[in-house]
């Protein structure tokens, strides 16, 4: 088996492609969507932020809206890695090429189990999720 998988991802969408051999065209085999990442942080939290009643004349919100967005991104990174790990465990590919938005690439790295990490041949820090397959292929090594 010489198949390679390519995952192109950001916090709200992951596209998984397969290439039969080193010079084959990419074929999209799966798309994972995470619409929660497109919501405003305030829409992800059911309650208002807490208030800090300090001794001064002012109080301010004690919120975790940025943490909520990060938690959603981390949840999606975990889902993407679980899908990739399943493909690896079932022998669907022997090389993995990862193209991800810079902020999401680090989250993917942290969520990859060690056996999956060993399959990663290329990491590219770009957001190409909305690009066509030809543009994605041009950003990858000539030989997959």
N, C-alpha and C positions, 0 to 999 in steps of 0.2 A: 504494500500500500504506500503510495507516494502522495496521498491527498494532503492538501493544506487548507486550513480554514483561515478566514480573515474576518475579524470583528471590527466594525466601525461604530463607535458609540459616543454618546454624550449623556447628560443626566436624564434625558427623557426618551431616548430611542437608541436601540442597538440593532444593527443589521449584521447578519452572519452570512458570509459567502463561503463557497467551497470551490476549490480548483483541483481537478482530477490529478494533474501532475504539474511539474515545475513551470510549464509554459501554457497551460490551459487557461481559457478565459474564466473569469469569475462568474459564478452562478449564485444568486441570492437564494438561500435555503430557509431562512427564518428571520422574522423581525419581532423584536420585543419592544413594547411601548410602555412608558411609565408616565401617564398624563399628569400625575401629581406633581412632577417636577416643573410643569409649566404653570402651576397655580401660583398665585401670590402667597408669600409666606403667611400672611394673615388669614388666608383661606384654609390653611393646613392646621390651624390651631382653633380648637372649639371655644376656648375661653379667652377673655381679655388678659393681657399681661398683668402681672402683679405690680403693686406700687411700693416704692421705697419711701417710707416716711422718716426721712432723716431729721436731725435736729434743726436743720436750716429751714429757711422760709419756703423752699421749693421741695417738691417731691418729683420723682421721675419714674417712668416705666422700667420695670425690671423684666425684660422680655427675652425670649430665646428664639426669635423668628429666624435668625441666621442659622442657629443650630437645627431648627426644624427643617429647613431646606437641605442642610448638610445630611441630616438623618435620612431624608428621602433619597438623596443621591447615594448614600451608603447602602441603603436597602436595595436600590436598583443595581448597584455594582455587585452586590451579593447575588442577586437573581441572575445577572449576566454570567458571572463566574460559575454559578451552579449549572447553568445551561452548557457552558463550555466544558466544564468538568465531566458532565454526563456524556458529551460527545467524545471526549478523550477516553473515558472509561469503556465506552462501547467500540473503541477503535475506529472512529470515523475520520480521524486525521492524525498525522504524525508531526505536523508543524503548525504553529499558530502565529499569525501576524496580527498585531493589535494597533489600531489607529483610533485614538480617542482625544476628545477635547482635553487640553492641558490639565484643567482642574479635576477631570474625571479619571484621567490616566492613573494618577496616584491612588485613587480609591480602588481602581481595578487591581492594581499591584498588591494592595493590602489584603484584598479578598481572595486572591488566587491561592488555591492549595498548592503545596510544593510540587506534586507531580505535574500540575498544569503549568506552573512557572517554568519547568524544565522544557516544555514544548514551545515556549515563546521564542521565535526566531527574529522577529522585528517588532519594535515599538516606535510608533510615530505619534508625536504630540501635535495633532491637528484635529479640528472639528470638520469632518467630511461627511457627516450623516445625511446631509441634504443633497450631496453631490451624486452625479450619475456614475454608473459602474466604470466607465472609461476613465473618468477623472480619478476615481479611487485606485484603479489599476496603475495609473501613471505615477502614483505616489509610493508604490510598492517596488521592491527590488525586481529587476527583470526576470530573475529566476526565483520562483517561489519554492 
